[in-house]
Amino acid sequence: MTAAVPAASSSHWKSRSAAHANQPEAGAVSSKAPDPVDWALAARVARRVAGRDPLADSYLAASLDADFQAVTVEAERLVADFTGLRASGHATAAVLDRAAWVDANVTSMRRLLQPLTDRIAPRMAKSALAPVGRSVAATELGLLLGWFAQRVLGQYDLLVPDDDGNVPDAVYYVGANVLSLEKRFAFRPRDFRLWIAIHEVTHRAQFTGVPWMQNYFFGLVQQTFAMVDPDPRQIVKALVRAVDEFRRGRNPLDEGGLVGLLASQEHRAALAGVQALMSLLEGHGNRVMNELGKRHVEGQERMARVLQARRRTSGAQQLLQKLVGIEAKMRQYEVGEAFVAAVEREGGPRALDPAWRGPECLPTMDELTNPHAWLARVGSG
């Protein structure tokens, strides 16, 4: 899935993953009408914002590939034993530079959004302002991805098939960002890398160790996209809702940023399904990461405090998080982690297992804040 990118000169880590070296350039998916987003521009903007990798030529980078290959295998064993979720086969671990991470995510995002962009492209192409709109959308997306590229440590690729129908199965690690935190906070490299790997491998186990999860997730996403309507009248309605929220003393961006603000009532119901699932998966990932970290990672508690403080941003970054809904998502992930912890306290370490039986057993948004109700509904068998 990762797009081919220019070589990173003498950098120790890969500017392209060997597993994806034959993939097209970012944004190379064809479309009958011009895409609503200029994906190539988005990638260029994101790479520029991401900046040059610090420590790219440092001797410290030399151990990254071998270490992450080893800790990913170790993490798979630990996660399988702890959760009972057994992923199919072994993950491909790829240490990327920031530019490669950007291109991988631009390509994945374009493929994921293609059903939506194919539907709205013909309508938008009729507008004389379409070229400007494509550039504006690309610039906004590029700024956001570039900001993320400076911060992401690891990522499990969410299984978006490529043009040939092949499904990748890669765990990415952004070498620059890992090294930067290790150096700044004097983390023991192998312990920190194992801790990161545990989190990403847990997500892989959720999507490949639960047979129905992948199709269910993409079904929810496509259901949400199907309700998106770029009609300007929806924007007017959203502004009316925003004014009403302000009058009631509430922040209209609190429930999901601009996306949540622009969503219709029906669309919000569909979004709630996605949010409930992602809250559970991310909360479960954090819980597994921290519980296994206490047992197998020296200095885990300090690492957790550092990353928690790193999420608490201020000023322009806090505004950005509100606008795109990141702040709301982080709150939901905290709710998900609290839900998993409460379920395990009440029912034991494997009390969450019923959630993996089928979509009907997943907790709702209401049940995420009422774990007892979920346990009563699904039982523990």
C-alpha positions as CSV (number, residue, x, y, z in Angstrom):
1,M,0.0,0.0,0.0
2,T,2.9,2.4,0.6
3,A,3.6,4.5,-2.4
4,A,7.1,4.6,-3.9
5,V,8.9,7.7,-2.8
6,P,12.2,9.4,-3.6
7,A,15.3,7.9,-1.9
8,A,16.3,9.6,1.3
9,S,20.0,9.9,0.5
10,S,22.1,8.5,3.3
11,S,19.2,8.0,5.8
12,H,19.5,4.7,7.7
13,W,15.8,3.9,7.5
14,K,13.8,3.2,4.4
15,S,12.1,5.8,2.3
16,R,10.2,3.0,0.8
17,S,9.2,-0.4,2.2
18,A,10.4,-3.4,0.2
19,A,7.0,-4.9,0.7
20,H,5.3,-2.1,-1.2
21,A,8.1,-1.0,-3.6
22,N,5.9,-1.8,-6.7
23,Q,3.0,0.4,-5.6
24,P,2.1,3.5,-7.7
25,E,3.0,7.0,-6.7
26,A,0.8,8.6,-4.0
27,G,-2.4,9.6,-5.6
28,A,-2.0,7.5,-8.8
29,V,-5.5,6.0,-8.7
30,S,-7.5,6.8,-11.8
31,S,-10.9,8.5,-11.9
32,K,-13.2,9.5,-14.8
33,A,-13.7,13.0,-13.4
34,P,-11.0,15.1,-11.7
35,D,-10.8,14.0,-8.1
36,P,-12.1,16.5,-5.5
37,V,-8.7,16.4,-3.9
38,D,-5.4,17.0,-5.7
39,W,-3.7,14.1,-4.0
40,A,-0.2,14.8,-5.4
41,L,-0.3,18.3,-4.1
42,A,-1.5,17.0,-0.7
43,A,1.6,14.7,-0.6
44,R,3.9,17.5,-1.5
45,V,2.5,19.8,1.1
46,A,2.6,17.1,3.8
47,R,6.3,16.3,3.0
48,R,7.3,19.9,3.3
49,V,5.4,20.4,6.6
50,A,6.9,17.1,8.0
51,G,10.4,18.5,7.5
52,R,13.7,16.7,7.3
53,D,14.1,13.8,9.6
54,P,16.2,14.7,12.6
55,L,18.9,12.2,13.4
56,A,18.4,10.6,9.9
57,D,22.1,10.2,9.4
58,S,22.9,9.4,13.0
59,Y,24.6,6.1,14.1
60,L,21.6,5.8,16.4
61,A,19.4,4.9,13.4
62,A,21.4,1.9,12.4
63,S,19.7,-0.4,14.9
64,L,16.1,0.5,14.0
65,D,15.3,-2.1,11.3
66,A,16.7,-5.1,13.2
67,D,15.3,-4.0,16.5
68,F,11.8,-3.4,15.2
69,Q,11.8,-6.7,13.3
70,A,12.7,-8.5,16.5
71,V,10.3,-6.6,18.9
72,T,7.4,-7.0,16.5
73,V,7.8,-10.7,16.6
74,E,8.1,-10.6,20.4
75,A,5.0,-8.3,20.6
76,E,2.9,-10.7,18.5
77,R,3.6,-13.5,21.0
78,L,2.9,-11.4,24.0
79,V,-0.3,-10.0,22.6
80,A,-1.6,-13.4,21.5
81,D,-1.0,-14.9,24.9
82,F,-2.5,-12.0,26.8
83,T,-5.6,-11.3,24.7
84,G,-6.3,-14.7,23.1
85,L,-6.5,-13.0,19.7
86,R,-4.3,-14.8,17.2
87,A,-3.4,-12.9,14.1
88,S,-3.0,-14.7,10.8
89,G,0.7,-15.1,9.9
90,H,3.3,-12.6,10.9
91,A,3.2,-8.8,10.3
92,T,5.7,-7.1,8.0
93,A,7.6,-4.5,10.1
94,A,8.7,-1.4,8.1
95,V,10.7,1.5,9.5
96,L,9.9,4.5,7.4
97,D,11.0,8.1,7.1
98,R,8.4,10.8,7.4
99,A,8.0,11.2,3.6
100,A,7.3,7.5,3.2
101,W,4.8,7.6,6.0
102,V,3.1,10.5,4.3
103,D,2.9,8.8,0.9
104,A,1.7,5.5,2.5
105,N,-1.2,7.4,4.2
106,V,-2.1,9.5,1.2
107,T,-2.4,6.4,-0.9
108,S,-4.4,4.5,1.8
109,M,-6.7,7.5,2.3
110,R,-7.3,7.9,-1.4
111,R,-8.3,4.3,-1.8
112,L,-10.5,4.4,1.3
113,L,-12.2,7.5,0.1
114,Q,-12.5,6.5,-3.5
115,P,-16.2,5.4,-3.4
116,L,-17.1,8.8,-1.9
117,T,-14.9,10.9,-4.2
118,D,-16.1,9.0,-7.3
119,R,-19.7,9.9,-6.3
120,I,-19.2,13.6,-5.7
121,A,-16.5,14.3,-8.4
122,P,-18.9,14.7,-11.4
123,R,-21.0,17.2,-9.5
124,M,-18.1,19.2,-8.2
125,A,-16.4,19.1,-11.7
126,K,-19.2,21.3,-13.1
127,S,-18.2,24.2,-10.9
128,A,-15.9,26.9,-12.2
129,L,-14.2,26.9,-8.8
130,A,-13.5,23.1,-8.9
131,P,-9.7,23.6,-9.5
132,V,-9.4,26.0,-6.6
133,G,-11.4,23.6,-4.4
134,R,-9.1,20.7,-5.3
135,S,-6.1,22.7,-4.3
136,V,-7.6,24.0,-1.1
137,A,-8.7,20.5,0.0
138,A,-5.2,19.2,-0.9
139,T,-3.4,21.9,1.1
140,E,-5.6,21.4,4.2
141,L,-5.1,17.7,4.0
142,G,-1.3,18.1,3.5
143,L,-1.0,20.4,6.4
144,L,-2.8,17.9,8.7
145,L,-0.8,14.9,7.4
146,G,2.5,16.8,7.7
147,W,1.6,17.6,11.3
148,F,0.9,14.0,12.1
149,A,4.1,12.9,10.3
150,Q,6.1,14.8,13.0
151,R,4.4,12.9,15.8
152,V,3.4,9.4,14.8
153,L,5.5,6.7,16.3
154,G,3.9,3.5,14.9
155,Q,0.8,2.6,12.8
156,Y,-0.9,-0.5,11.8
157,D,-2.0,-0.1,8.1
158,L,-5.8,-0.5,8.1
159,L,-5.9,-3.2,5.3
160,V,-7.0,-1.0,2.4
161,P,-6.6,-3.3,-0.7
162,D,-4.4,-2.0,-3.6
163,D,-5.5,-1.7,-7.2
164,D,-4.8,-5.4,-7.8
165,G,-6.9,-6.5,-4.8
166,N,-3.9,-7.4,-2.7
167,V,-4.3,-6.7,1.0
168,P,-1.2,-5.4,2.8
169,D,-0.4,-6.4,6.3
170,A,2.3,-3.9,7.5
171,V,3.2,-2.3,10.8
172,Y,4.9,1.0,10.2
173,Y,7.4,2.7,12.6
174,V,8.5,6.3,11.9
175,G,12.2,6.2,12.7
176,A,12.7,9.9,13.1
177,N,10.1,10.3,15.8
178,V,11.1,7.2,17.7
179,L,14.7,8.3,17.9
180,S,13.8,11.8,18.8
181,L,11.8,10.7,21.9
182,E,14.4,8.1,22.9
183,K,17.1,10.7,22.8
184,R,15.1,13.5,24.5
185,F,13.9,11.4,27.4
186,A,16.7,8.9,27.6
187,F,14.4,5.9,27.1
188,R,16.0,2.5,26.8
189,P,15.7,1.9,23.0
190,R,14.7,-1.7,23.0
191,D,12.1,-1.3,25.8
192,F,10.5,1.8,24.1
193,R,10.4,0.0,20.8
194,L,8.8,-3.1,22.2
195,W,6.2,-1.0,24.0
196,I,5.3,0.8,20.7
197,A,5.2,-2.5,18.9
198,I,2.8,-4.0,21.4
199,H,0.2,-1.3,20.7
200,E,0.4,-1.6,16.9
201,V,0.4,-5.4,17.0
202,T,-2.7,-5.4,19.2
203,H,-4.5,-3.5,16.5
204,R,-3.3,-6.0,13.9
205,A,-4.7,-8.8,16.1
206,Q,-8.0,-7.0,16.4
207,F,-8.3,-6.8,12.6
208,T,-6.8,-10.2,11.5
209,G,-7.6,-12.2,14.6
210,V,-11.3,-11.4,14.7
211,P,-12.7,-12.9,11.4
212,W,-15.5,-10.4,10.9
213,M,-13.8,-7.2,12.0
214,Q,-12.3,-6.0,8.7
215,N,-15.5,-6.3,6.7
216,Y,-17.5,-4.8,9.5
217,F,-15.2,-1.8,9.9
218,F,-15.2,-1.0,6.2
219,G,-18.9,-1.5,6.0
220,L,-19.4,1.2,8.7
221,V,-17.0,3.5,6.9
222,Q,-18.8,3.1,3.5
223,Q,-22.2,3.5,5.2
224,T,-20.9,6.8,6.6
225,F,-19.5,8.0,3.3
226,A,-22.8,7.1,1.5
227,M,-24.6,9.8,3.7
228,V,-22.1,12.6,2.9
229,D,-23.8,15.4,0.9
230,P,-21.7,18.4,-0.2
231,D,-24.9,20.4,-0.7
232,P,-24.3,24.0,0.4
233,R,-27.6,23.9,2.2
234,Q,-26.1,21.4,4.7
235,I,-23.5,24.0,5.5
236,V,-26.1,26.6,6.3
237,K,-27.9,24.1,8.6
238,A,-24.6,23.3,10.3
239,L,-24.0,27.0,11.0
240,V,-27.5,27.3,12.5
241,R,-26.7,24.3,14.8
242,A,-23.4,25.9,15.7
243,V,-25.1,29.1,16.8
244,D,-27.6,27.2,18.8
245,E,-24.8,25.3,20.5
246,F,-23.1,28.5,21.4
247,R,-26.3,29.9,22.8
248,R,-26.6,26.9,25.1
249,G,-23.1,27.5,26.3
250,R,-21.6,24.5,24.5
251,N,-18.7,24.3,22.1
252,P,-20.1,23.0,18.7
253,L,-16.7,21.4,17.9
254,D,-16.7,19.2,20.9
255,E,-18.6,16.3,19.3
256,G,-16.2,15.6,16.4
257,G,-14.8,18.8,15.0
258,L,-16.0,20.2,11.6
259,V,-17.1,16.7,10.4
260,G,-19.4,16.3,13.3
261,L,-20.7,19.9,12.9
262,L,-21.5,19.3,9.2
263,A,-23.1,15.9,9.7
264,S,-26.9,15.5,9.5
265,Q,-28.8,13.7,12.3
266,E,-28.8,10.5,10.2
267,H,-25.1,10.9,9.5
268,R,-24.3,11.4,13.1
269,A,-26.0,8.1,14.0
270,A,-23.7,6.3,11.5
271,L,-20.7,8.2,12.9
272,A,-21.6,7.0,16.4
273,G,-21.2,3.4,15.2
274,V,-17.7,4.2,13.9
275,Q,-16.8,6.1,17.0
276,A,-18.0,3.3,19.3
277,L,-15.9,0.7,17.5
278,M,-12.8,2.8,17.3
279,S,-13.2,3.8,21.0
280,L,-13.2,0.1,21.9
281,L,-10.3,-0.8,19.7
282,E,-8.1,2.1,20.7
283,G,-9.0,1.7,24.3
284,H,-8.3,-2.0,24.2
285,G,-5.0,-1.3,22.4
286,N,-3.9,1.2,25.1
287,R,-5.0,-1.2,27.9
288,V,-3.0,-4.1,26.4
289,M,0.0,-1.9,25.8
290,N,0.1,-0.7,29.4
291,E,-0.7,-4.0,31.1
292,L,2.0,-5.8,29.1
293,G,4.3,-2.9,29.5
294,K,4.2,-3.2,33.3
295,R,5.3,-6.8,32.9
296,H,7.8,-6.6,30.1
297,V,9.0,-3.0,29.5
298,E,11.4,-1.3,31.9
299,G,10.4,2.3,32.5
300,Q,6.9,1.9,31.1
301,E,5.2,4.1,33.6
302,R,7.5,7.0,32.8
303,M,7.0,6.4,29.1
304,A,3.3,6.5,29.6
305,R,3.5,9.8,31.5
306,V,5.6,11.3,28.7
307,L,3.2,10.3,25.9
308,Q,0.2,11.5,27.9
309,A,1.9,14.9,28.4
310,R,2.8,15.0,24.7
311,R,-0.9,14.7,23.8
312,R,-1.8,17.8,25.9
313,T,-1.0,20.5,23.4
314,S,-1.8,24.2,23.5
315,G,-2.4,27.2,21.3
316,A,-2.5,26.5,17.6
317,Q,-2.2,22.8,18.0
318,Q,-5.1,22.6,20.3
319,L,-7.2,24.6,17.9
320,L,-6.2,22.2,15.1
321,Q,-7.2,19.2,17.2
322,K,-10.6,20.8,17.9
323,L,-11.2,21.6,14.2
324,V,-10.5,18.2,12.8
325,G,-12.1,16.3,15.8
326,I,-8.8,14.9,17.2
327,E,-9.6,16.2,20.7
328,A,-13.0,14.5,20.7
329,K,-11.5,11.3,19.4
330,M,-8.9,11.3,22.2
331,R,-11.6,11.7,24.8
332,Q,-13.5,8.8,23.3
333,Y,-10.3,6.7,23.3
334,E,-10.0,7.4,27.0
335,V,-13.6,6.3,27.5
336,G,-12.8,3.1,25.7
337,E,-9.8,2.4,27.8
338,A,-11.8,3.1,31.0
339,F,-14.5,0.7,29.7
340,V,-12.0,-2.1,29.1
341,A,-10.5,-1.6,32.5
342,A,-13.9,-1.6,34.2
343,V,-15.0,-4.8,32.4
344,E,-11.9,-6.6,33.4
345,R,-12.2,-5.5,37.0
346,E,-15.8,-6.7,37.2
347,G,-15.5,-9.9,35.1
348,G,-11.8,-10.9,35.1
349,P,-9.0,-10.5,32.6
350,R,-10.9,-12.2,29.7
351,A,-14.3,-10.6,30.4
352,L,-13.9,-8.6,27.1
353,D,-13.9,-11.7,25.0
354,P,-17.6,-11.6,24.2
355,A,-17.0,-8.4,22.2
356,W,-15.2,-10.4,19.6
357,R,-18.1,-12.8,18.9
358,G,-19.8,-10.6,16.4
359,P,-20.9,-7.0,15.7
360,E,-24.0,-7.4,17.8
361,C,-21.9,-7.9,20.9
362,L,-19.9,-4.7,20.5
363,P,-20.6,-2.0,23.1
364,T,-22.7,0.9,22.1
365,M,-21.7,4.5,22.8
366,D,-24.0,4.4,25.9
367,E,-22.6,1.1,27.1
368,L,-19.0,2.5,26.8
369,T,-19.9,4.6,29.8
370,N,-21.9,1.8,31.5
371,P,-19.8,-1.3,31.4
372,H,-22.1,-3.2,33.7
373,A,-25.0,-2.8,31.2
374,W,-22.8,-4.3,28.5
375,L,-21.7,-7.2,30.7
376,A,-25.4,-7.9,31.6
377,R,-26.4,-7.9,27.9
378,V,-23.7,-10.1,26.5
379,G,-22.8,-12.3,29.5
380,S,-19.3,-13.6,30.0
381,G,-19.4,-16.9,28.2
